[in-house]
């Protein structure tokens, strides 16, 4: 694991790209790994760099990031005048987006587009489509509550705005590039774990941040393959929660086995071994100066004087 300081790359906005470049160079150049496919989020700088520097590597996008961006826009649209009926369809539209990508081979991007745009017909109760790649919906004839669902009105203000939103060049391009295989969920899980070991609300020294990051790496590597728990009867266990961001909705997650901490014993063993058998070939790292070192620190008297002057009448 390596750390990147924002002053190394000209600002925090460039850190993600630099970290990605270093990772690719490490895997490709130093480790000799042949990279065929890279799956990322929708980061514009990464896409440009891959296109210019790795022309033979296929870049795919995590479909969750595409769905997340679309959901945000759908929620905003549902709050506009004459568009409130969209609220009941948001989850169905997002599910359709996932299905369009996951049910289609990545070598058929045009079929992904055809499946996706069919949702504009489906939500107005039209299930035959003027597209030879996807001529009709795959669901069976709707009956009961599904048939009585509140369909949206064709050519309404809502549908005009929704069609514009659902067929933007940017969205269609990303859907065609979305991965129907691996996603970046494991990386997101690691970032969540890293935030547990090194909370962003606290400032750590370079050594402290590095050590906390290494602990997160060891914990993640040891526990990333945990299996799902099951009951005595063999039934797989799930947990349902109602997170605040869902606004009344729920999430379902698998209940995994309890994490292990065997790496802690290995660390203790290694530390004791170093104390008993000191080594001369210790890898000493250069510690860069803190970011605050770039700025001139005022004297305490000057800072207090300026603080008090704010409360004086002018």
Order of alpha helices (4+ residues) and beta strands (2+ residues): alpha-beta-alpha-beta-alpha-alpha-alpha-alpha-alpha-alpha-alpha-alpha-beta-beta-alpha-alpha
